[in-house]
């Protein structure tokens, strides 16, 4: 499976008065990491919007398990991958490490969605195109060969 890692410096504004990361920031970072994962395989949000006529990959569920604190001044790594492909949704898993120590594990469930042709104010789920999934397999094969 293809994985991508981003590094994030923990700033003062990310922290609560106890000087540990305020938990909603992890969900923001999961979203960033998902975007970087898709960019890395060549499916930026612009490609999804323009070439696939989607509205992106709206989030329908998110979860996190907090294992160890992260504090102001730390630099974390968020490693992300698609852990499950479903017909119309996918699961993106994230592992946050702080100096090599697992800090947070999380998942997002995202839906392949487009505007409803009968009502442009509504969204409609669609099947994820097979070539979209295949690109991740290709990247995995390439990553293991390098």
FIVO-616063 format. One record per residue: residue number from 1; residue in three letters; x, y, z of N, C-alpha, C in turn. Coordinates in steps of 0.1 Angstrom, whole numbers, plus 5000, padded with zeros to 4 digits. Atoms other than C-alpha are relative to their C-alpha. Example, Ala and Ser with C-alpha at 12.3 -4.5 7.8 and 13.67 -1.06 7.14 Angstrom:
BEGIN
<drenlo bado="1" doza="ALA" n_c1="5009" n_c2="4988" n_c3="5000" ca_c1="5123" ca_c2="4955" ca_c3="5078" c_c1="5009" c_c2="5012" c_c3="5000"/>
<drenlo bado="2" doza="SER" n_c1="4991" n_c2="4989" n_c3="5000" ca_c1="5137" ca_c2="4989" ca_c3="5071" c_c1="4992" c_c2="5011" c_c3="5008"/>
This chain:
BEGIN
<drenlo bado="1" doza="UNK" n_c1="5008" n_c2="4988" n_c3="5000" ca_c1="5000" ca_c2="5000" ca_c3="5000" c_c1="5009" c_c2="5012" c_c3="5000"/>
<drenlo bado="2" doza="UNK" n_c1="4992" n_c2="4987" n_c3="5002" ca_c1="5013" ca_c2="5035" ca_c3="4991" c_c1="4997" c_c2="5008" c_c3="5013"/>
<drenlo bado="3" doza="UNK" n_c1="5001" n_c2="4991" n_c3="4989" ca_c1="5020" ca_c2="5057" ca_c3="5021" c_c1="5008" c_c2="5013" c_c3="4997"/>
<drenlo bado="4" doza="UNK" n_c1="4993" n_c2="4987" n_c3="5001" ca_c1="5030" ca_c2="5094" ca_c3="5023" c_c1="5001" c_c2="5006" c_c3="5014"/>
<drenlo bado="5" doza="UNK" n_c1="4997" n_c2="4994" n_c3="4987" ca_c1="5045" ca_c2="5113" ca_c3="5052" c_c1="5003" c_c2="5015" c_c3="4999"/>
<drenlo bado="6" doza="UNK" n_c1="4997" n_c2="4985" n_c3="4999" ca_c1="5044" ca_c2="5150" ca_c3="5060" c_c1="5005" c_c2="5003" c_c3="5014"/>
<drenlo bado="7" doza="UNK" n_c1="4995" n_c2="4996" n_c3="4987" ca_c1="5063" ca_c2="5168" ca_c3="5087" c_c1="4993" c_c2="5013" c_c3="5004"/>
<drenlo bado="8" doza="UNK" n_c1="5007" n_c2="4988" n_c3="4996" ca_c1="5045" ca_c2="5195" ca_c3="5108" c_c1="5007" c_c2="5005" c_c3="5013"/>
<drenlo bado="9" doza="UNK" n_c1="4995" n_c2="4994" n_c3="4988" ca_c1="5062" ca_c2="5218" ca_c3="5133" c_c1="4988" c_c2="5004" c_c3="5009"/>
<drenlo bado="10" doza="UNK" n_c1="5011" n_c2="4996" n_c3="4991" ca_c1="5040" ca_c2="5223" ca_c3="5164" c_c1="5003" c_c2="5014" c_c3="5005"/>
<drenlo bado="11" doza="UNK" n_c1="4999" n_c2="4986" n_c3="4996" ca_c1="5035" ca_c2="5260" ca_c3="5170" c_c1="4992" c_c2="5003" c_c3="5012"/>
<drenlo bado="12" doza="UNK" n_c1="5007" n_c2="4996" n_c3="4988" ca_c1="5023" ca_c2="5279" ca_c3="5200" c_c1="4985" c_c2="5000" c_c3="4999"/>
<drenlo bado="13" doza="UNK" n_c1="5014" n_c2="4999" n_c3="5002" ca_c1="4989" ca_c2="5285" ca_c3="5185" c_c1="4993" c_c2="4986" c_c3="4998"/>
<drenlo bado="14" doza="UNK" n_c1="5006" n_c2="5013" n_c3="5001" ca_c1="4983" ca_c2="5247" ca_c3="5181" c_c1="4997" c_c2="4994" c_c3="5014"/>
<drenlo bado="15" doza="UNK" n_c1="5000" n_c2="5006" n_c3="4986" ca_c1="4985" ca_c2="5242" ca_c3="5219" c_c1="4989" c_c2="5007" c_c3="5009"/>
<drenlo bado="16" doza="UNK" n_c1="5009" n_c2="4995" n_c3="4990" ca_c1="4961" ca_c2="5246" ca_c3="5248" c_c1="5008" c_c2="5006" c_c3="5011"/>
<drenlo bado="17" doza="UNK" n_c1="4992" n_c2="4994" n_c3="4989" ca_c1="4971" ca_c2="5263" ca_c3="5281" c_c1="5009" c_c2="4990" c_c3="5007"/>
<drenlo bado="18" doza="UNK" n_c1="4991" n_c2="5010" n_c3="4994" ca_c1="4987" ca_c2="5230" ca_c3="5292" c_c1="5012" c_c2="4998" c_c3="4991"/>
<drenlo bado="19" doza="UNK" n_c1="4989" n_c2="5001" n_c3="5010" ca_c1="5011" ca_c2="5234" ca_c3="5262" c_c1="5001" c_c2="4987" c_c3="4993"/>
<drenlo bado="20" doza="UNK" n_c1="5001" n_c2="5011" n_c3="5009" ca_c1="4999" ca_c2="5203" ca_c3="5245" c_c1="4991" c_c2="5003" c_c3="4989"/>
<drenlo bado="21" doza="UNK" n_c1="5008" n_c2="4998" n_c3="5012" ca_c1="4983" ca_c2="5201" ca_c3="5211" c_c1="4985" c_c2="4999" c_c3="5003"/>
<drenlo bado="22" doza="UNK" n_c1="5015" n_c2="5000" n_c3="4999" ca_c1="4946" ca_c2="5210" ca_c3="5212" c_c1="4995" c_c2="4990" c_c3="4990"/>
<drenlo bado="23" doza="UNK" n_c1="5003" n_c2="5011" n_c3="5008" ca_c1="4930" ca_c2="5179" ca_c3="5198" c_c1="4994" c_c2="5003" c_c3="4986"/>
<drenlo bado="24" doza="UNK" n_c1="5006" n_c2="4998" n_c3="5013" ca_c1="4910" ca_c2="5194" ca_c3="5169" c_c1="5011" c_c2="5003" c_c3="4989"/>
<drenlo bado="25" doza="UNK" n_c1="4990" n_c2="4998" n_c3="5009" ca_c1="4943" ca_c2="5203" ca_c3="5153" c_c1="5004" c_c2="4987" c_c3="4993"/>
<drenlo bado="26" doza="UNK" n_c1="4996" n_c2="5012" n_c3="5006" ca_c1="4950" ca_c2="5167" ca_c3="5146" c_c1="4991" c_c2="4997" c_c3="4988"/>
<drenlo bado="27" doza="UNK" n_c1="5010" n_c2="5002" n_c3="5012" ca_c1="4918" ca_c2="5165" ca_c3="5124" c_c1="5004" c_c2="5009" c_c3="4989"/>
<drenlo bado="28" doza="UNK" n_c1="4995" n_c2="4990" n_c3="5011" ca_c1="4931" ca_c2="5196" ca_c3="5105" c_c1="5012" c_c2="4993" c_c3="4993"/>
<drenlo bado="29" doza="UNK" n_c1="4988" n_c2="5006" n_c3="5006" ca_c1="4964" ca_c2="5178" ca_c3="5100" c_c1="4997" c_c2="4988" c_c3="4992"/>
<drenlo bado="30" doza="UNK" n_c1="5004" n_c2="5012" n_c3="5008" ca_c1="4947" ca_c2="5146" ca_c3="5089" c_c1="4995" c_c2="5004" c_c3="4986"/>
<drenlo bado="31" doza="UNK" n_c1="5005" n_c2="4995" n_c3="5013" ca_c1="4929" ca_c2="5166" ca_c3="5062" c_c1="5011" c_c2="5005" c_c3="4991"/>
<drenlo bado="32" doza="UNK" n_c1="4988" n_c2="4996" n_c3="5008" ca_c1="4962" ca_c2="5182" ca_c3="5051" c_c1="5007" c_c2="4988" c_c3="4995"/>
<drenlo bado="33" doza="UNK" n_c1="4992" n_c2="5012" n_c3="5004" ca_c1="4979" ca_c2="5148" ca_c3="5050" c_c1="4993" c_c2="4992" c_c3="4989"/>
<drenlo bado="34" doza="UNK" n_c1="5008" n_c2="5006" n_c3="5011" ca_c1="4950" ca_c2="5134" ca_c3="5029" c_c1="5003" c_c2="5007" c_c3="4987"/>
<drenlo bado="35" doza="UNK" n_c1="4997" n_c2="4992" n_c3="5012" ca_c1="4955" ca_c2="5162" ca_c3="5004" c_c1="5013" c_c2="4997" c_c3="4994"/>
<drenlo bado="36" doza="UNK" n_c1="4987" n_c2="5003" n_c3="5005" ca_c1="4992" ca_c2="5155" ca_c3="5002" c_c1="5001" c_c2="4986" c_c3="4995"/>
<drenlo bado="37" doza="UNK" n_c1="5000" n_c2="5014" n_c3="5005" ca_c1="4986" ca_c2="5118" ca_c3="4998" c_c1="4995" c_c2="4999" c_c3="4986"/>
<drenlo bado="38" doza="UNK" n_c1="5006" n_c2="5000" n_c3="5013" ca_c1="4964" ca_c2="5124" ca_c3="4968" c_c1="5008" c_c2="5008" c_c3="4990"/>
<drenlo bado="39" doza="UNK" n_c1="4991" n_c2="4993" n_c3="5008" ca_c1="4986" ca_c2="5150" ca_c3="4954" c_c1="5012" c_c2="4992" c_c3="4995"/>
<drenlo bado="40" doza="UNK" n_c1="4989" n_c2="5008" n_c3="5002" ca_c1="5015" ca_c2="5126" ca_c3="4956" c_c1="4998" c_c2="4989" c_c3="4989"/>
<drenlo bado="41" doza="UNK" n_c1="5003" n_c2="5010" n_c3="5010" ca_c1="4998" ca_c2="5100" ca_c3="4934" c_c1="4994" c_c2="5007" c_c3="4987"/>
<drenlo bado="42" doza="UNK" n_c1="5005" n_c2="4993" n_c3="5012" ca_c1="4987" ca_c2="5127" ca_c3="4909" c_c1="4986" c_c2="5004" c_c3="4999"/>
<drenlo bado="43" doza="UNK" n_c1="5014" n_c2="4997" n_c3="5000" ca_c1="4952" ca_c2="5133" ca_c3="4920" c_c1="4997" c_c2="5012" c_c3="5010"/>
<drenlo bado="44" doza="UNK" n_c1="5003" n_c2="4988" n_c3="4992" ca_c1="4951" ca_c2="5168" ca_c3="4934" c_c1="4985" c_c2="5002" c_c3="5000"/>
<drenlo bado="45" doza="UNK" n_c1="5015" n_c2="4997" n_c3="5000" ca_c1="4917" ca_c2="5182" ca_c3="4943" c_c1="4996" c_c2="5006" c_c3="4987"/>
<drenlo bado="46" doza="UNK" n_c1="5004" n_c2="4994" n_c3="5013" ca_c1="4918" ca_c2="5202" ca_c3="4911" c_c1="4997" c_c2="4989" c_c3="4990"/>
<drenlo bado="47" doza="UNK" n_c1="5002" n_c2="5011" n_c3="5009" ca_c1="4921" ca_c2="5170" ca_c3="4891" c_c1="4987" c_c2="4993" c_c3="5003"/>
<drenlo bado="48" doza="UNK" n_c1="5013" n_c2="5007" n_c3="4997" ca_c1="4892" ca_c2="5154" ca_c3="4910" c_c1="4989" c_c2="5009" c_c3="4996"/>
<drenlo bado="49" doza="UNK" n_c1="5011" n_c2="4991" n_c3="5003" ca_c1="4871" ca_c2="5185" ca_c3="4905" c_c1="4998" c_c2="5001" c_c3="4985"/>
<drenlo bado="50" doza="UNK" n_c1="5000" n_c2="4997" n_c3="5015" ca_c1="4880" ca_c2="5192" ca_c3="4868" c_c1="4999" c_c2="4988" c_c3="4992"/>
<drenlo bado="51" doza="UNK" n_c1="5000" n_c2="5012" n_c3="5008" ca_c1="4886" ca_c2="5157" ca_c3="4854" c_c1="4990" c_c2="4990" c_c3="5003"/>
<drenlo bado="52" doza="UNK" n_c1="5010" n_c2="5010" n_c3="4995" ca_c1="4863" ca_c2="5136" ca_c3="4875" c_c1="4987" c_c2="5006" c_c3="5003"/>
<drenlo bado="53" doza="UNK" n_c1="5012" n_c2="4993" n_c3="4997" ca_c1="4836" ca_c2="5162" ca_c3="4881" c_c1="4994" c_c2="4996" c_c3="5014"/>
<drenlo bado="54" doza="UNK" n_c1="5005" n_c2="5002" n_c3="4986" ca_c1="4835" ca_c2="5155" ca_c3="4918" c_c1="5000" c_c2="5013" c_c3="5007"/>
<drenlo bado="55" doza="UNK" n_c1="4998" n_c2="4988" n_c3="4992" ca_c1="4833" ca_c2="5179" ca_c3="4946" c_c1="5011" c_c2="4998" c_c3="5010"/>
<drenlo bado="56" doza="UNK" n_c1="4990" n_c2="5004" n_c3="4991" ca_c1="4863" ca_c2="5163" ca_c3="4962" c_c1="4996" c_c2="4988" c_c3="5007"/>
<drenlo bado="57" doza="UNK" n_c1="5003" n_c2="5012" n_c3="4992" ca_c1="4861" ca_c2="5137" ca_c3="4989" c_c1="4995" c_c2="5004" c_c3="5013"/>
<drenlo bado="58" doza="UNK" n_c1="5005" n_c2="4995" n_c3="4987" ca_c1="4838" ca_c2="5150" ca_c3="5016" c_c1="5002" c_c2="4989" c_c3="5011"/>
<drenlo bado="59" doza="UNK" n_c1="4998" n_c2="5008" n_c3="4988" ca_c1="4844" ca_c2="5136" ca_c3="5051" c_c1="4987" c_c2="4996" c_c3="5005"/>
<drenlo bado="60" doza="UNK" n_c1="5013" n_c2="5004" n_c3="4994" ca_c1="4816" ca_c2="5115" ca_c3="5065" c_c1="5002" c_c2="4994" c_c3="5014"/>
<drenlo bado="61" doza="UNK" n_c1="4997" n_c2="5005" n_c3="4986" ca_c1="4834" ca_c2="5101" ca_c3="5096" c_c1="5014" c_c2="5003" c_c3="5003"/>
<drenlo bado="62" doza="UNK" n_c1="4986" n_c2="4999" n_c3="4996" ca_c1="4866" ca_c2="5108" ca_c3="5115" c_c1="5001" c_c2="4995" c_c3="5015"/>
<drenlo bado="63" doza="UNK" n_c1="4998" n_c2="5005" n_c3="4987" ca_c1="4881" ca_c2="5092" ca_c3="5146" c_c1="5015" c_c2="5001" c_c3="5003"/>
<drenlo bado="64" doza="UNK" n_c1="4986" n_c2="4999" n_c3="4996" ca_c1="4913" ca_c2="5095" ca_c3="5166" c_c1="5001" c_c2="4993" c_c3="5013"/>
<drenlo bado="65" doza="UNK" n_c1="4996" n_c2="5006" n_c3="4987" ca_c1="4930" ca_c2="5076" ca_c3="5194" c_c1="5013" c_c2="5007" c_c3="5004"/>
<drenlo bado="66" doza="UNK" n_c1="4989" n_c2="4992" n_c3="4996" ca_c1="4954" ca_c2="5097" ca_c3="5214" c_c1="5009" c_c2="4992" c_c3="5010"/>
<drenlo bado="67" doza="UNK" n_c1="4991" n_c2="5009" n_c3="4994" ca_c1="4984" ca_c2="5078" ca_c3="5226" c_c1="5011" c_c2="5007" c_c3="5009"/>
<drenlo bado="68" doza="UNK" n_c1="4990" n_c2="4993" n_c3="4993" ca_c1="5010" ca_c2="5103" ca_c3="5238" c_c1="4999" c_c2="5015" c_c3="4996"/>
<drenlo bado="69" doza="UNK" n_c1="5001" n_c2="4986" n_c3="5003" ca_c1="5011" ca_c2="5141" ca_c3="5241" c_c1="5010" c_c2="5005" c_c3="4990"/>
<drenlo bado="70" doza="UNK" n_c1="4991" n_c2="4992" n_c3="5009" ca_c1="5026" ca_c2="5165" ca_c3="5216" c_c1="5000" c_c2="5014" c_c3="5005"/>
<drenlo bado="71" doza="UNK" n_c1="4999" n_c2="4987" n_c3="4994" ca_c1="5039" ca_c2="5198" ca_c3="5228" c_c1="5006" c_c2="5011" c_c3="4991"/>
<drenlo bado="72" doza="UNK" n_c1="4995" n_c2="4989" n_c3="5007" ca_c1="5048" ca_c2="5232" ca_c3="5216" c_c1="5015" c_c2="4998" c_c3="4997"/>
<drenlo bado="73" doza="UNK" n_c1="4986" n_c2="5002" n_c3="5003" ca_c1="5082" ca_c2="5230" ca_c3="5198" c_c1="5003" c_c2="4987" c_c3="4994"/>
<drenlo bado="74" doza="UNK" n_c1="4997" n_c2="5013" n_c3="5006" ca_c1="5079" ca_c2="5194" ca_c3="5187" c_c1="4998" c_c2="5000" c_c3="4985"/>
<drenlo bado="75" doza="UNK" n_c1="5003" n_c2="5002" n_c3="5014" ca_c1="5079" ca_c2="5183" ca_c3="5151" c_c1="4995" c_c2="4986" c_c3="4998"/>
<drenlo bado="76" doza="UNK" n_c1="5007" n_c2="5013" n_c3="5002" ca_c1="5055" ca_c2="5155" ca_c3="5142" c_c1="5001" c_c2="4996" c_c3="4986"/>
<drenlo bado="77" doza="UNK" n_c1="5001" n_c2="5005" n_c3="5014" ca_c1="5053" ca_c2="5133" ca_c3="5112" c_c1="4986" c_c2="4993" c_c3="5000"/>
<drenlo bado="78" doza="UNK" n_c1="5013" n_c2="5007" n_c3="5003" ca_c1="5019" ca_c2="5122" ca_c3="5098" c_c1="5001" c_c2="4992" c_c3="4988"/>
<drenlo bado="79" doza="UNK" n_c1="4999" n_c2="5010" n_c3="5011" ca_c1="5020" ca_c2="5091" ca_c3="5077" c_c1="4986" c_c2="4995" c_c3="4997"/>
<drenlo bado="80" doza="UNK" n_c1="5013" n_c2="5003" n_c3="5004" ca_c1="4989" ca_c2="5084" ca_c3="5057" c_c1="4999" c_c2="4990" c_c3="4988"/>
<drenlo bado="81" doza="UNK" n_c1="5002" n_c2="5009" n_c3="5011" ca_c1="4975" ca_c2="5057" ca_c3="5034" c_c1="4985" c_c2="4997" c_c3="4999"/>
<drenlo bado="82" doza="UNK" n_c1="5014" n_c2="5005" n_c3="5001" ca_c1="4942" ca_c2="5044" ca_c3="5020" c_c1="5001" c_c2="4986" c_c3="5005"/>
<drenlo bado="83" doza="UNK" n_c1="5000" n_c2="5014" n_c3="4994" ca_c1="4936" ca_c2="5014" ca_c3="5042" c_c1="4989" c_c2="4992" c_c3="4995"/>
<drenlo bado="84" doza="UNK" n_c1="5012" n_c2="5008" n_c3="5005" ca_c1="4903" ca_c2="5004" ca_c3="5026" c_c1="4993" c_c2="5007" c_c3="4989"/>
<drenlo bado="85" doza="UNK" n_c1="5008" n_c2="4995" n_c3="5011" ca_c1="4886" ca_c2="5009" ca_c3="4993" c_c1="4986" c_c2="4993" c_c3="5000"/>
<drenlo bado="86" doza="UNK" n_c1="5014" n_c2="5005" n_c3="5001" ca_c1="4848" ca_c2="5005" ca_c3="4993" c_c1="4995" c_c2="5005" c_c3="4986"/>
<drenlo bado="87" doza="UNK" n_c1="5005" n_c2="4996" n_c3="5013" ca_c1="4825" ca_c2="5010" ca_c3="4964" c_c1="4999" c_c2="5015" c_c3="4998"/>
<drenlo bado="88" doza="UNK" n_c1="5002" n_c2="4986" n_c3="5001" ca_c1="4817" ca_c2="5046" ca_c3="4971" c_c1="5007" c_c2="5008" c_c3="5010"/>
<drenlo bado="89" doza="UNK" n_c1="4993" n_c2="4993" n_c3="4990" ca_c1="4838" ca_c2="5055" ca_c3="5000" c_c1="5014" c_c2="4993" c_c3="5002"/>
<drenlo bado="90" doza="UNK" n_c1="4987" n_c2="5005" n_c3="4998" ca_c1="4874" ca_c2="5050" ca_c3="5011" c_c1="5004" c_c2="5004" c_c3="5014"/>
<drenlo bado="91" doza="UNK" n_c1="4995" n_c2="4997" n_c3="4986" ca_c1="4892" ca_c2="5049" ca_c3="5045" c_c1="5014" c_c2="5004" c_c3="4999"/>
<drenlo bado="92" doza="UNK" n_c1="4986" n_c2="4995" n_c3="4999" ca_c1="4923" ca_c2="5070" ca_c3="5050" c_c1="5004" c_c2="4998" c_c3="5014"/>
<drenlo bado="93" doza="UNK" n_c1="4995" n_c2="5002" n_c3="4986" ca_c1="4944" ca_c2="5059" ca_c3="5080" c_c1="5012" c_c2="5009" c_c3="5002"/>
<drenlo bado="94" doza="UNK" n_c1="4989" n_c2="4991" n_c3="4997" ca_c1="4969" ca_c2="5083" ca_c3="5097" c_c1="5007" c_c2="4995" c_c3="5013"/>
<drenlo bado="95" doza="UNK" n_c1="4992" n_c2="5003" n_c3="4988" ca_c1="4997" ca_c2="5076" ca_c3="5122" c_c1="5008" c_c2="5012" c_c3="5002"/>
<drenlo bado="96" doza="UNK" n_c1="4992" n_c2="4988" n_c3="4996" ca_c1="5012" ca_c2="5106" ca_c3="5140" c_c1="5011" c_c2="4995" c_c3="5009"/>
<drenlo bado="97" doza="UNK" n_c1="4989" n_c2="5003" n_c3="4991" ca_c1="5046" ca_c2="5101" ca_c3="5155" c_c1="5007" c_c2="5013" c_c3="5004"/>
<drenlo bado="98" doza="UNK" n_c1="4993" n_c2="4989" n_c3="4994" ca_c1="5066" ca_c2="5124" ca_c3="5177" c_c1="5014" c_c2="4995" c_c3="5004"/>
<drenlo bado="99" doza="UNK" n_c1="4986" n_c2="5005" n_c3="4997" ca_c1="5104" ca_c2="5117" ca_c3="5177" c_c1="5000" c_c2="4985" c_c3="5000"/>
<drenlo bado="100" doza="UNK" n_c1="5001" n_c2="5015" n_c3="5001" ca_c1="5095" ca_c2="5081" ca_c3="5166" c_c1="4990" c_c2="4994" c_c3="5009"/>
<drenlo bado="101" doza="UNK" n_c1="5010" n_c2="5006" n_c3="4991" ca_c1="5069" ca_c2="5076" ca_c3="5193" c_c1="4986" c_c2="5002" c_c3="4995"/>
<drenlo bado="102" doza="UNK" n_c1="5014" n_c2="4998" n_c3="5004" ca_c1="5033" ca_c2="5069" ca_c3="5183" c_c1="4993" c_c2="5010" c_c3="5009"/>
<drenlo bado="103" doza="UNK" n_c1="5007" n_c2="4990" n_c3="4992" ca_c1="5013" ca_c2="5099" ca_c3="5194" c_c1="4985" c_c2="4999" c_c3="4998"/>
<drenlo bado="104" doza="UNK" n_c1="5014" n_c2="5000" n_c3="5003" ca_c1="4979" ca_c2="5096" ca_c3="5176" c_c1="4998" c_c2="4991" c_c3="4988"/>
<drenlo bado="105" doza="UNK" n_c1="5004" n_c2="5008" n_c3="5011" ca_c1="4962" ca_c2="5071" ca_c3="5153" c_c1="4986" c_c2="5005" c_c3="4996"/>
<drenlo bado="106" doza="UNK" n_c1="5013" n_c2="4996" n_c3="5004" ca_c1="4932" ca_c2="5082" ca_c3="5132" c_c1="4996" c_c2="4995" c_c3="4987"/>
<drenlo bado="107" doza="UNK" n_c1="5006" n_c2="5004" n_c3="5013" ca_c1="4909" ca_c2="5074" ca_c3="5104" c_c1="4990" c_c2="5010" c_c3="4995"/>
<drenlo bado="108" doza="UNK" n_c1="5010" n_c2="4992" n_c3="5006" ca_c1="4888" ca_c2="5093" ca_c3="5080" c_c1="4992" c_c2="4991" c_c3="4990"/>
<drenlo bado="109" doza="UNK" n_c1="5007" n_c2="5007" n_c3="5010" ca_c1="4860" ca_c2="5079" ca_c3="5059" c_c1="4995" c_c2="5012" c_c3="4991"/>
<drenlo bado="110" doza="UNK" n_c1="5004" n_c2="4990" n_c3="5010" ca_c1="4855" ca_c2="5099" ca_c3="5027" c_c1="4992" c_c2="4994" c_c3="4989"/>
<drenlo bado="111" doza="UNK" n_c1="5009" n_c2="5005" n_c3="5011" ca_c1="4829" ca_c2="5096" ca_c3="5000" c_c1="5003" c_c2="5007" c_c3="4987"/>
<drenlo bado="112" doza="UNK" n_c1="4998" n_c2="4995" n_c3="5013" ca_c1="4833" ca_c2="5100" ca_c3="4963" c_c1="4987" c_c2="5007" c_c3="4996"/>
<drenlo bado="113" doza="UNK" n_c1="5012" n_c2="4993" n_c3="5002" ca_c1="4807" ca_c2="5127" ca_c3="4956" c_c1="5000" c_c2="5010" c_c3="4989"/>
<drenlo bado="114" doza="UNK" n_c1="5002" n_c2="4991" n_c3="5011" ca_c1="4793" ca_c2="5148" ca_c3="4928" c_c1="4987" c_c2="5008" c_c3="5003"/>
<drenlo bado="115" doza="UNK" n_c1="5012" n_c2="4993" n_c3="4999" ca_c1="4766" ca_c2="5174" ca_c3="4925" c_c1="4988" c_c2="4992" c_c3="4994"/>
<drenlo bado="116" doza="UNK" n_c1="5012" n_c2="5007" n_c3="5005" ca_c1="4731" ca_c2="5159" ca_c3="4921" c_c1="4995" c_c2="5008" c_c3="4988"/>
<drenlo bado="117" doza="UNK" n_c1="5005" n_c2="4993" n_c3="5013" ca_c1="4720" ca_c2="5167" ca_c3="4885" c_c1="4986" c_c2="5006" c_c3="5001"/>
<drenlo bado="118" doza="UNK" n_c1="5014" n_c2="4995" n_c3="4999" ca_c1="4684" ca_c2="5172" ca_c3="4897" c_c1="4999" c_c2="5012" c_c3="5010"/>
<drenlo bado="119" doza="UNK" n_c1="5000" n_c2="4989" n_c3="4990" ca_c1="4694" ca_c2="5196" ca_c3="4926" c_c1="5014" c_c2="5004" c_c3="5003"/>
<drenlo bado="120" doza="UNK" n_c1="4986" n_c2="4996" n_c3="4998" ca_c1="4727" ca_c2="5215" ca_c3="4925" c_c1="5004" c_c2="5003" c_c3="5014"/>
<drenlo bado="121" doza="UNK" n_c1="4997" n_c2="4998" n_c3="4986" ca_c1="4724" ca_c2="5221" ca_c3="4962" c_c1="5002" c_c2="4988" c_c3="5008"/>
<drenlo bado="122" doza="UNK" n_c1="4999" n_c2="5013" n_c3="4994" ca_c1="4726" ca_c2="5184" ca_c3="4970" c_c1="5012" c_c2="4993" c_c3="4994"/>
<drenlo bado="123" doza="UNK" n_c1="4990" n_c2="5009" n_c3="5004" ca_c1="4754" ca_c2="5159" ca_c3="4968" c_c1="4995" c_c2="4986" c_c3="4998"/>
<drenlo bado="124" doza="UNK" n_c1="5004" n_c2="5014" n_c3="5003" ca_c1="4752" ca_c2="5124" ca_c3="4954" c_c1="5013" c_c2="4992" c_c3="5000"/>
<drenlo bado="125" doza="UNK" n_c1="4989" n_c2="5008" n_c3="5000" ca_c1="4776" ca_c2="5096" ca_c3="4961" c_c1="5001" c_c2="4992" c_c3="4987"/>
<drenlo bado="126" doza="UNK" n_c1="4998" n_c2="5007" n_c3="5013" ca_c1="4791" ca_c2="5078" ca_c3="4931" c_c1="5011" c_c2="4989" c_c3="5003"/>
<drenlo bado="127" doza="UNK" n_c1="4989" n_c2="5010" n_c3="4998" ca_c1="4813" ca_c2="5048" ca_c3="4926" c_c1="5013" c_c2="5005" c_c3="4997"/>
<drenlo bado="128" doza="UNK" n_c1="4986" n_c2="4996" n_c3="5002" ca_c1="4850" ca_c2="5053" ca_c3="4928" c_c1="5005" c_c2="4994" c_c3="4987"/>
<drenlo bado="129" doza="UNK" n_c1="4995" n_c2="5006" n_c3="5013" ca_c1="4865" ca_c2="5049" ca_c3="4893" c_c1="5011" c_c2="4990" c_c3="5002"/>
<drenlo bado="130" doza="UNK" n_c1="4989" n_c2="5010" n_c3="4998" ca_c1="4887" ca_c2="5018" ca_c3="4890" c_c1="5014" c_c2="5005" c_c3="4997"/>
<drenlo bado="131" doza="UNK" n_c1="4986" n_c2="4994" n_c3="5003" ca_c1="4916" ca_c2="5038" ca_c3="4875" c_c1="5005" c_c2="5008" c_c3="5011"/>
<drenlo bado="132" doza="UNK" n_c1="4996" n_c2="4992" n_c3="4989" ca_c1="4916" ca_c2="5060" ca_c3="4905" c_c1="5007" c_c2="4991" c_c3="5011"/>
<drenlo bado="133" doza="UNK" n_c1="4994" n_c2="5010" n_c3="4991" ca_c1="4922" ca_c2="5030" ca_c3="4928" c_c1="5013" c_c2="4995" c_c3="4995"/>
<drenlo bado="134" doza="UNK" n_c1="4988" n_c2="5007" n_c3="5006" ca_c1="4947" ca_c2="5015" ca_c3="4904" c_c1="5012" c_c2="5009" c_c3="5001"/>
<drenlo bado="135" doza="UNK" n_c1="4989" n_c2="4991" n_c3="4999" ca_c1="4969" ca_c2="5046" ca_c3="4906" c_c1="5007" c_c2="4997" c_c3="5013"/>
<drenlo bado="136" doza="UNK" n_c1="4994" n_c2="5003" n_c3="4987" ca_c1="4975" ca_c2="5038" ca_c3="4943" c_c1="5008" c_c2="4987" c_c3="4999"/>
<drenlo bado="137" doza="UNK" n_c1="4992" n_c2="5013" n_c3="5002" ca_c1="4985" ca_c2="5002" ca_c3="4934" c_c1="5012" c_c2="5002" c_c3="4992"/>
<drenlo bado="138" doza="UNK" n_c1="4988" n_c2="4997" n_c3="5008" ca_c1="5009" ca_c2="5015" ca_c3="4907" c_c1="5010" c_c2="5007" c_c3="5009"/>
<drenlo bado="139" doza="UNK" n_c1="4990" n_c2="4993" n_c3="4992" ca_c1="5025" ca_c2="5038" ca_c3="4932" c_c1="5006" c_c2="4991" c_c3="5011"/>
<drenlo bado="140" doza="UNK" n_c1="4995" n_c2="5010" n_c3="4990" ca_c1="5028" ca_c2="5010" ca_c3="4958" c_c1="5010" c_c2="4991" c_c3="4993"/>
<drenlo bado="141" doza="UNK" n_c1="4990" n_c2="5008" n_c3="5007" ca_c1="5045" ca_c2="4988" ca_c3="4932" c_c1="5013" c_c2="5007" c_c3="4997"/>
<drenlo bado="142" doza="UNK" n_c1="4988" n_c2="4992" n_c3="5003" ca_c1="5069" ca_c2="5016" ca_c3="4922" c_c1="5008" c_c2="5003" c_c3="5013"/>
<drenlo bado="143" doza="UNK" n_c1="4994" n_c2="4997" n_c3="4987" ca_c1="5076" ca_c2="5024" ca_c3="4959" c_c1="5008" c_c2="4989" c_c3="5005"/>
<drenlo bado="144" doza="UNK" n_c1="4993" n_c2="5011" n_c3="4995" ca_c1="5086" ca_c2="4989" ca_c3="4967" c_c1="5012" c_c2="4996" c_c3="4991"/>
<drenlo bado="145" doza="UNK" n_c1="4989" n_c2="5003" n_c3="5009" ca_c1="5109" ca_c2="4987" ca_c3="4936" c_c1="5011" c_c2="5010" c_c3="5001"/>
<drenlo bado="146" doza="UNK" n_c1="4990" n_c2="4989" n_c3="4999" ca_c1="5128" ca_c2="5019" ca_c3="4944" c_c1="5010" c_c2="4997" c_c3="5011"/>
